[in-house]
Amino acid sequence: MRARPRNWIVLFMAAFAALWLLAASRVHVNASWSDGAWGYLALPILGEPELGDVVLFDPPEGVGADVPYLKTVRGLPGAHVQVWAGGAVSVDGLVLGIAKTKARDGRRLEAIAPGAVPRGHYFLHGPHPDSHDSRYAEIGFVPRERVRARAVALPDIGWLGLEGPLVGPEGEAP
């Protein structure tokens, strides 16, 4: 039985969409020791990031990072950020972590100013205590245009040596 012309159009559109997703997606090797995956599949974000999405973003130029950061969306536009005594930072009442006064390299760090997440921005957070994220003024609320992609953790592939983070705390292989 021969397929109708409409079926070919649907097949063509599906194939085109699959090829676009493949071309627009890429593997991002994890350059941080602070999370457990060796790499992430970076997928295009269609629409706006949502709470709980893991995303790749470009940190501000003044930070001097060579690679995008990987963080979780913990505050959407309008969410209220509070900094408590002792440096605890909360978003809409949920304490996410402590803003430390010094980075691991000894630089001084300032906590983000309390307030509402502005329109078109996000509060991005990493669960590790040393995560360099929106808790700090130098990262702050991240504008949408700096959010590159949604990230999906890739499974370990032991026989290829791809297990857990590929770098240790000082930037060398663990």
C-alpha positions in Angstrom: 0.0 0.0 0.0 1.4 3.4 -1.0 1.7 6.2 1.6 -0.4 9.3 1.0 1.5 12.5 0.2 0.5 14.0 3.6 2.4 11.2 5.4 5.6 12.2 3.5 5.2 15.7 4.7 4.8 14.6 8.3 7.8 12.3 7.9 9.9 15.0 6.4 9.0 17.5 9.1 9.8 14.9 11.8 13.2 14.1 10.2 13.9 17.9 9.8 13.1 18.5 13.5 15.3 15.5 14.6 18.2 16.8 12.5 17.7 20.3 13.9 17.7 19.0 17.5 20.8 16.9 16.8 22.7 19.9 15.2 21.6 22.3 17.9 22.5 20.0 20.7 25.9 19.2 21.9 27.9 17.4 24.6 29.4 19.7 27.3 32.3 18.1 29.2 31.9 19.0 32.9 34.9 21.2 33.9 33.9 21.3 37.6 34.6 18.8 40.3 31.6 20.1 42.3 29.0 17.9 40.7 28.9 14.2 39.9 28.5 13.9 36.1 31.3 13.7 33.6 29.3 15.6 31.0 26.0 17.0 29.9 24.0 17.1 26.7 23.2 20.7 26.0 19.7 21.1 24.5 18.2 24.2 23.1 15.7 26.0 25.5 12.4 26.4 23.8 10.6 29.0 25.7 11.8 30.1 29.2 13.7 28.2 31.8 11.6 26.7 34.6 12.2 26.1 38.2 14.4 23.0 38.6 15.9 23.2 35.1 19.6 22.6 34.9 21.1 25.1 32.6 24.4 26.2 31.1 25.1 29.9 31.2 27.9 32.3 30.5 29.1 34.0 33.7 29.9 37.7 33.6 33.1 38.6 31.8 34.7 40.0 34.9 34.7 36.6 36.5 37.3 35.3 34.1 35.7 31.9 33.5 36.8 30.0 30.4 33.8 27.7 30.2 30.0 28.1 30.8 28.7 27.4 34.3 26.2 24.7 35.0 23.5 25.6 37.6 19.9 24.9 38.6 17.2 27.5 38.2 16.0 28.2 41.8 14.4 31.6 41.3 12.2 32.9 38.5 11.4 36.6 37.8 9.5 38.0 40.8 11.0 35.5 43.3 12.2 37.2 46.6 15.8 36.7 47.6 16.8 37.3 51.2 20.3 37.2 52.8 20.2 36.3 56.5 22.7 36.9 59.3 25.6 34.5 58.8 25.3 34.6 55.0 22.3 32.2 54.5 20.6 33.0 51.2 17.0 32.1 50.6 14.7 32.3 47.6 11.0 32.6 48.5 11.8 31.4 52.0 13.8 28.3 51.1 17.4 28.5 52.3 19.7 27.4 49.5 23.1 27.8 51.0 25.6 30.1 52.7 27.3 33.0 50.8 30.9 32.7 52.0 33.1 35.7 52.5 36.1 34.2 50.7 36.5 32.1 47.6 38.6 28.9 47.6 41.4 31.0 46.0 41.3 33.6 48.8 39.4 36.4 46.9 36.9 38.3 48.9 33.2 37.5 48.0 30.1 39.7 48.5 26.7 38.2 49.0 24.0 39.2 46.5 21.8 42.2 47.5 18.4 41.1 48.8 15.4 41.8 46.5 13.1 40.5 43.8 14.5 38.6 40.8 14.0 41.2 37.9 12.0 40.4 34.8 14.1 38.5 32.3 16.6 37.3 34.9 17.0 34.1 37.0 18.6 33.0 40.3 20.9 30.1 39.5 22.3 27.9 42.1 24.6 24.9 42.5 24.2 22.6 45.5 27.9 22.4 46.4 28.9 24.7 49.3 31.7 26.2 47.1 29.5 26.7 44.1 30.0 30.1 42.4 26.4 31.1 41.7 23.8 33.7 42.2 24.4 33.8 45.9 27.3 36.2 45.1 27.1 39.7 43.8 29.6 39.1 41.0 27.3 36.5 39.4 24.0 37.9 40.7 20.7 37.5 38.8 21.5 36.0 35.5 19.9 37.6 32.4 18.0 35.3 30.0 20.4 36.1 27.1 23.3 34.6 29.0 21.5 31.3 29.5 22.8 29.1 26.7 21.1 25.7 27.0 19.2 23.2 29.1 21.6 20.5 30.4 20.9 16.8 30.8 23.5 14.7 32.7 25.1 12.0 30.7 25.4 8.5 32.2 28.8 7.1 33.3 30.5 5.0 30.6 33.1 3.1 32.6 34.8 1.3 29.8 35.7 4.7 28.2 36.9 6.2 31.5 33.9 8.6 31.6 32.8 8.3 35.2 31.9 11.2 37.6 33.7 14.5 37.3 36.7 14.5 35.1 38.6 17.1 37.2 39.4 17.4 40.9 39.2 20.4 43.2 42.4 21.9 41.9 41.5 21.4 38.2 43.5 18.3 37.5 42.3 14.8 36.8 41.1 13.1 40.1 
